[in-house]
Amino acid sequence: MRKWFKANTAFATAVAVYLLGIIGYAAFEYQQARRVSLQAIDEQLLTTVSFAENILQQQVGERLSGDSPLTIDEDYFLSLKLQELAERMQVVYVYSLIRRDDAIFFTSSNPTPEEMATNDLEYVFLSAYEEAPSAAHLAFSSGEIQYAQYKDRWGAFRSVFFPLSLASGQRYVIGVDINIARVGEAALASLLKAILYGLSLALIVFPMVCVYLKTIRAHYQQRLDSLKVHPLTGLPNQRQLQQLIGNSDNEQLLVVEIENFDHIASTFGVWTSDEIILKLAFRLQELAVSGIEHCRWYQLDEHQFALFSTHYFSEKQTRLIVSSVFRCLTKTPIYTDDQQAIPLVVRMGAVRNQTDPLMLAGMALIHAKKNNQSLTIYQPHLNLPYYFRRYVDTFNLLNDALNNDRLIAYFQPVLDTQTGSIIKYEALARLLDREGNIVSCPDDFMPVAYKSRLCHKLTRLMITRVIDAINGSRYRVVINLSVKDLFDEQTRKYIIKTLRESEVGIQIEFELLEQQMISNYRLAGAYITQLKSCVSQIGMDDLGKLYSNFDRLFALPLDFVKIDGNIINAIQRDSDARSLVEGVVSFARQKGIQVIAEHCSSQEICDMVSLLDVHLMQGFHIGPPAKHFVDVVSNPRLNCPETFTQG
């Protein structure tokens, strides 16, 4: 009896453990499938955005700003074009948005199913999107891609909001929606499959378990691998190419576009156009020319290929490869199944040994199409579109200045209104040309520094400049520090090591730039605490500008906050701005945090700031940025300066 009880207990325990194993495995499969499903859906959303961008540029271009509205017919045909894209990409909605006075408006969209059923399409251009999700607003504010899952009057969606800029500098956002049910379908199917297989394993032998696990792993690996290649040709896609770019000093890129592909597809149909792309991909991979063995072909979209290499080529070798590619695509005609020759219009853009080769090759391709050329090899002197040139020129200026020691620090005073004296200075970066003239200020080059990964180098050089300036003096200096710098381990280590070796950390403060979102406040607090071991104070710049969540920001170990200058400029005429400043001052006083008002550019603003009990001021009325520290004569009436003398 005891043996029977023990045996049954062991059996029951084994069954319980087995069932727990099935539950655990099913949960694991569900999460894995959901992650892969989301990854595939997000990739599908981004791919749709890239096609939508081309459609919008071709159809409406600069009129996305809303200054020149679309006609009813233009809006109607654009809606149908976007509907065709939505059906092809298997998404629900494709649309574009602009923001005016904190309100979001549609500038284009494909029709709803009800509109398609009745063929009664509404006029979309500049219609209000009152229930726009917070992710759409955040895309406009941050300029960064946002994903969201939400419900509105049109349904429940998984969406991407992709911010872009017009040549005028105005920002617009392309949105793509996919039915939210698709997010969980694959995961639920995987969950049910795992439970079924788990129960079935009770009736089969253990080796079958191993076979199943191997099959599942291969299945997921195949799905993950499929995200890295073009589904038609099997060539590695743009995602793989972007992962390689930026890792070598010798990057050569050729972008090849079949310009009349849309015309071919509309004339001969999808099947024929797919066959043409397959034949072209095969030709390109079989192309034999000296040097091409060091290159690899990629497919960027339906009608664009890219040839990439990190091997150095001379200009002569580059032109040889390019001419061979052109002959390969155009010398021998492509035929349909009924032996009809397909004329191809091929444009190419190439770039040699440049940073951001994908962007520059795209610019060269645009130049080639604009000037009806078969090929453009990027050269800095080309008359490319202004917004491309400006980025490249600013990058080259910044990179050249950092590499040739032409970054200098200017210092702007911060006034204590209670004592009427200058208590510290803010260090502001300036770029010099080869003749020593100031050619750029932070508002011009900092966005480029963040995009091109030069911000860490700039921060390190500014720290060196400040240490040299205050060495042997009594002055305290504030240095701007980006959130990217804060979260970069190598930059933090450099700051701590350099300041401890210099022994001037007690005179240095850091000011975090609030223009960038803090994604993890717990880590941010830990990193701030690390830096406070070697500096006197750490604060937050531009409070209230973009992402301010006061409760969370004041939970960080900060010593001071600086109210954004736009708020200070508005306090004379805007009661809401005054209330905001009063609230910040009150909240900061409770936390023992100092408050600085920037952009104090007039006596009137200084008067109002003093009345609002802000004790620290900064601005041109206090003193403009200068090469050297300045002495300020205080105003006994307002504890605010009237004059200053540059030292």
N, C-alpha and C positions, 0 to 999 in steps of 0.2 A: 504493500500500500504506500509506504514511504517512497519507494523507488518510482512508483507511478506518479505520485505527487510531484517529486523532483523533476521527472521527465516532462510532465505537462507544464510545470512552472518554467522550465528552460524553454520549452516550445513557445509558451505564451510570451516569454521575454523576447525570444528571437522574432516572433511575429510582430511584437510591439516595436522592437528596434527596426525591423524591416519596414513597417509602416511609417515610422518616423523618418527613415531614410528616403522613402518614396515622397513624403511631404516636403522634406528638405530639398530633394533633387528637383521636384516639381517647381518649388519656389525659385530655385536657382535658374531653371530653364526659363521661367516666366520673366525674370529680371534680365537675363541675357537676351532673350528674344525682343523684349521691349527696348533695350538699349540699341540693338542692331536695327530694329524697326525705326526708332527715332533717328538714328544716324542716317539710314537710307532716305527717310522722309525729308530730313533737313538738307541732305545733298540734292534731293529732287527739287526742293524749294529754291535753293541757291542756283541750280542749273536753270530753272524757269526764270529767275531774276535776270540772269545774263542774257537770255533771249529777249525778255521784255525790255531791257535797256536798249537793245538795238532797235526794236520796234518803235519805242518812244522817241529815240533820237531821229529816226527816219521820218516818223509821222508828224511829230509836233515840235521837237527840238526845243528852242529857247522859249516857246510859248507856254511851257510848263510853269513859267513865272506868273502867268495869268494876265500879263499886260496886254496880250493880243488874243482874245478868246477864240476857241474853235467854233467853226460854224456847225450847224446841226448835222449837215452831211459829213463833215470831217469827224465829228464825235461819233456818228453812227458807224462809219467804216472803221474807225479805230477800235470801237467796241467789238466789231466782228473779228478784227485782226487778233485782238487779245483773246476772244473766245476760241478762235482756232488754236492759239498757243495753249490755252487752258486745256482743251480737249486733247491736244497732242501730248502734253506733259502730265495728263491725268490729275489736274488740280481743279479746285472749285472756282476760285477767283484770282484774277491778276489785275492789279490796279496801281495807280500812282497818286501820291498825296503831296500837298504843300501845306505850310502852316503860316497863318497870318494872325497877329495879335492873340497868340496862344490858342487859336481855333484851327482845326484841321479840316481841309477841304479835299474832295476828290478832284483830280484833273483828268483821270481816265479810269475805265473799268470795263470788263466784259459783262455782258448782261446776266441777270438772274435767270433761273430756269423758267420762271413765270413769264418773263419778258421774251425769252426765246420761243416759248410755246405760243404766245400771242403775236409774235413779231412786232411788238409795240415797245421799242427800246426808248428808255428815258434819256434825256439830255444830262450827261454826267458832269461835264466840265464845271468846276468851282461849286459843286453841290456840297453842302456841309456834312461832315462825318461826326455827328454830335457824340456818338457813343464810342469814339475811337479809343482803343485800349491804351493803358499807360505805356506799354512798350512802344507804341507809335510815337507818343510824345517824347519818350526817352531817346528814340532813334534820331529825332530832330535835334534834341538838346546836346546829345553826346557825340553825334556823328559816327556811332558804332552800330554794328549789326545787332538787332534784337530779335529773339525768338519768344513766342508767347502761345499759350493755350487759353482760349476765352470763348465766350458766347456773346453774340449780338443778334440783332433782328434777322440777320441772314443765316444764322446757324451757329454751330459749335465747331471751332477750327483749331488746328495747329498752324501757326503763321510765322513768316519771317518779314521783318521790316528792314529794308536795305537802304541806308542813306547814300545819296549821291549829290554832287554839286554841279550846277550849270556853269557855263563859262563866265557868267556874271557874278558868280560866287554864291548865288542863292541855293539853298539846300532843298532837295525834294527827296521823297522816299518812295521806293517801289515795294509794294506789298504783295505777297502771294499766300493764299489760304488753301489748306487741304483739309478734308473732312477729318475731324478729331477721332472718329470711330476707327480710322485706319491705324491710329497709334497703338490701340490695344488689340486689334484683330490678330496680328501675328503672335503677340505675346500670349493671348488667350488660347490660340490654337496650339502653341508650344506647351502651355500648361496642361491642357487636356491630353495632348499626345504623351507628355511625360508620365502622367498618372496612369494612362492606359498601358504604356510599356512597362511601367513599374509593377503593375498588378500581373501583367502577363509573365513577368520574370519568375513569379512563384511557380510556374508550371514548366519552365524550361531550364536548361542546364546553365551553369555559371559562365562557360565560355561565350555564350550568346550575349551576356552582359557586356563583356569586353568588346565584342564586335559592334554592339549598339553604340557604346561610348565613342569608339573610333569613328563610326559613321556620323554621329552628331558633331564631333569636333571637325571632321572634314566638311560637313555641311556648312557650319558657321564660318569656317575658314574660306570656303568657296564664296560665301556671301560677302565676307569682308574684302576678299580679293576682287570681287566684282565691282566694288565701289571705287577701285583704283584704276579701272580700265574703261575705255569707251565700249558700250554694249554692242555696237555694230561691228567694229573692226578689231576689237581686242587690243588696240594700242593703249599704252598708258595715257591717262587723261591729264587735264590741267592741274588737278590736285597733286598728282605725283610730281609734275614739273615744278610747281611752286614750292614743294618741300625741298627740292634740290637747289633752287636759285638762292644766291647769297652765301653759298658755302665755298666759293672759289674766287680767286682773283682773275682767272681767265674764263669768262663766261661768254660764249658765242651763241646767238639765238637767231634763227630765221623763222618768221611766221609766214605761212603760205595760205592764201585765201582764194577759194573759188568764188569770184565775185558774183557770177550769174547763177549761183546754185538755186536760189529761190525761184528764178525764172524756169530753170530746168525742172525743178520739182513740180511747179504748177503746170508745166506743159506736158511732161511725160509721166507724172504720178510718183507716188512715194516709193513703190517697189523699184522702178527704174532708177530713181535718184539714189536709193540705197545701193543698188548694184554698181553704179558709177563710183560712189565713194569707196566701196570695197575694192574695185579695180584700181583706183588711184592709190589707195593705201598699199596695195600689193606692189604696184610699180615703184612707189617711193622706197619701200623696204628692200626691194631688189636692186635699187640703183647702186651701181658700182663706179666710184670716182675716188681718186686719191684723197685721203683724209677723212672720208665719210665713215670709215670704220671706227673713228673716235666719237661718233655722234649717235644720237638715238632719236627716233621719231616719236612724237606725241600727237594726240588728237585733242584740240582745244574745244571744238564743238562740231556740229554737223559738216561745216564747210571750211574749217580751218585746221591746218596741220602746223606743227612746230618741230624744227630740228634744233636740238640743243647739245652743246658740248662744253666741257671744261678744259679742253685741249687748246693750246694756243695756235691760232692760224694767222698767217700774214694776210694782208689785204688781197694779195694776188690769189692765195689759196681760197680765201672766202669767196671771191668773185667766181673762181672756177667751180666751186661747189654750187653756188647759187645759179650759175648759168646751166649747169648740168641738171639741177632740179627743174628749172624752167623748161628745158628741152624735153625732159622726161614726161612732163605733164602736157605739153602742147605739140610736140613734133609728131607723135603718133596719135591719131584721133581715137576717142573712146566711142564705141558703137553700142547701140541698143541691141536687143535680141533679134530685131528685124533688120539689123545691119544699117541702121540710120546713124550717121555721124553726129556726135554731140559737140558743138563748139564750146570751148572753155575760155573764160576770161580769168586769167590768173594774175593776182597782185601779190607782191612780197615785200616784207619789211625786215631788215636785218640790223643787228647791233653787235658791236665787237668791244669786249673789255670795258663794259660800263656797269655801274651799279643800277639795279632795277631793270634788267634787260627786257623782261616781259612788257613792262610799261613802255619802254623806249622803242621796242620793236613794234608795238601797237601804234605808237605815234608815227613811226616811219611808214607803216602800212597805210595809215590815214593820209599821210602826205602823198604816198604813191597814188592812191585813188583820187585824191583831190586834183593832182596834176596829170592824171591819165598816164602814169608811168607803170611799167611792169615791176620795177624794183626801186626801193629807196633804202640805202644804207644810212643809218642814223649818223649824223654829224652835228656837233653842237651849234654850228652856224646856220643850220637849216631854219627857215622861217616857219616853225611849227606853231600850232595853236597856243595862244598866250597862256592859258592856264597850265598847259604842259611845260612850256618854257619857264614859267615862273617857278614851278616846283624844282625843276632841274637846276636853274640858275641859283636858287636859294640853297639847294643842297650843295652845289659845287662851292658856293661862297662860304658856307658854314664849314664844310669839310676842309677847304683850303685854309681857312682861318684857324681851325683847331690844329691842323698839322703844321702850321707855320707860325704859331705863337702870336696870333693877331686877335685874341680875345682879351678884352680888358674889362675891369670892373669900375662902374660908377657908383657913387654913394649918395643916398637920399636920406636926410635927417628925419628922425621921429621925435616929436616934442611931447614932454610931460607938461600938461596945462596947469597942474597944481604948483609946479616949481618954476615954470617958464624956461626950462632948460632942455637942451637936447640930451636924451639918455642913450640913444643908439642910432645906427644907420642901417639902411637896407642896401645890400649889394645887388646891382643890376648889371646884366651882361650887355656888352656892346661889341659889335664886330667892326674891324678895321679893314680897309683895302690896303693894297701894297704901298700906297703913299702915306698911310697913317691916318686917313680920314674915316670918320664913323659912317658906315654905309648901311647898318641894319641894327634894329632893336628887337627885344625878345618877342613882341607880338608878331614879327615877320618870320623869324627863323625857328622859334620853339615848336610850332606844329610839325615842321619838317624834321626837326631833331627827334621828336617822338616817333614819327613814322619810319625814319631811316636808322634807328638804333644808335644815334649819336648823342642822345641825351645823357647817357652815363659818362661819356668822355667829357662832355661840356661841364657837368656837375663837378667832376674831379678837378678840372682846370680852374673853375671858379673858386673852389676851396683853396687851391694853391695861391690864387691871386689875393684872396682875402687874408690868408695867413701872412703873406708878404706885406700887405698894407697895414695890418694892425700890430705887427711884430714890434715890440718895444714901446707901444702906445697904450693909452688907457681906454680906447674906444671899444664899444661892443658893436658887433656887426651881425645882421641877419642875412642868411643865405637861403635862397629858394631851393626847395627839394621836391621833386615830382613824386607822385605815388609810385611810378615805375622805379625810381631810384630807391624808395623805401623798401620795396618788395624784392629788389635785386640783391642777392646775397653777396656777390663780389663787390658791389658798390658800398654796401653797409660795412663790409670788412675793411675796405679801403678808407672809408671815413673814420672809423674807430682807430685804425692803426695810425693814420696820418695825424689826427688831432692829438692823440696821446703822445706821439713823438714830438709834436710841435710845442706842446705845453701851453697852448693859448686857447684851449677849449672853453675856459671860463668866460672868454670874451666873445664867443660865437654862439649864435642861435640859429635854429633851422625853422623855416616857414613852409609847411606843406601846401602845395598848390591844389586847391579844391576844385580846379577845372577837371580833374580826373576822378573817376569814381573809385571809392574804396570798396572792394568786393568782399573783404573779410576783415571785419572790425576787430575780431579777437587777435588775429595775427598782426594787424596794424598796431594795436596797442602794445603787443610784445616787442615789435621792432622799434617803436618809439621809445620804449623803456630801455632797449639796448643802446640807442643813440644818446639818450640822456645821461648815460654813464660817462660821456666824454664832452658834452656841451652844457651850456648854462640853462637854456630854455628851448622848448619846441612849441610852435604854434601852428595855426591854420590860416591860410590866406584866402581872400575872396569869399568869406562866409556869406551864404545866401545867393551865390551866383548860379549854380547849376544843381548840385546834388544834395544840398544841405538837408540833413535830417538832424535837427538840433540835439535831440535827445541822444542819438548815437554818437554824434561828433563830440558832445560835451562829456560823453562817457570815456573818451580817449584821454590818456594822461597828458593833456595840453596845458601850457602855461599862459598862452594868450591866443586871441582870435582877432582877425582883421576883417572888418565888415567891408563887403564889396563896394567899390567906388561908385557904381551905378546907383546903389541905394543911398549913399551919402549925397550924391548929386541931386537926388530927388527929395531930400527931407524938407526943403524950403517950400515946396509946392504940393507935396503928397503926404497926406496924413497917415496913410498906410505905411509908408516908408519910415515916418517918425515912430509909429507904433512898433514897427519891427525892430528899430534900433533900441527903443526903450526896453523891449522884451529881451533882446540879446544882452543888454547891459545888466538888467535885473537878474537874468539867469546866470550870467557869468560871475556876477558878484557873489551869488550863492555858492558857486563852485570855486571861488577864489581865483578866477581867471581874469587876466587883464584884457581890455578891449581897445583896439586901435581903429581909428577912422581914417581911411585913405581917401585920396582925391580931394583933400581940403584945399581948394584952389582959390578961395576968396575969403575976405574978412567976414562976409555974411554967413558963409557955410561954417567957418570957425566959430562964430557966435552961436549958431544953432547947435553945433556939436557940443559946445561947452554947456549949453542949457540942458542937453540930453544926458549930461553927466558922463560923457566919454572922456577919459583922462589922457589918452594918447592920440596924437594927430600926425598925419603925414600927407604931404601934398605940395604943390608948387608955391602956395602961399607961405608954407613953412620953409621951404627951400627945394629947388629943383635938384635932380641928380647931377653930381659933379665928379670930376676926377679925384678930388681930394675931399677930406672932411671939412665941414664949414662951421663957423661960429655964428650963433644967432643971438640978436638982441631982443629980449622979451618985451612984451607989452603988459605993463602992470595992471591995466584996466581989465583985460580979458585973459591974462596969462597966455596970450597968443602973440606970435612974432609979427612985427610990422616990417622989419628990414632984416637982411642977412648979408654977411660978407663972406665971399668965397676965399677959403684959405689956400 
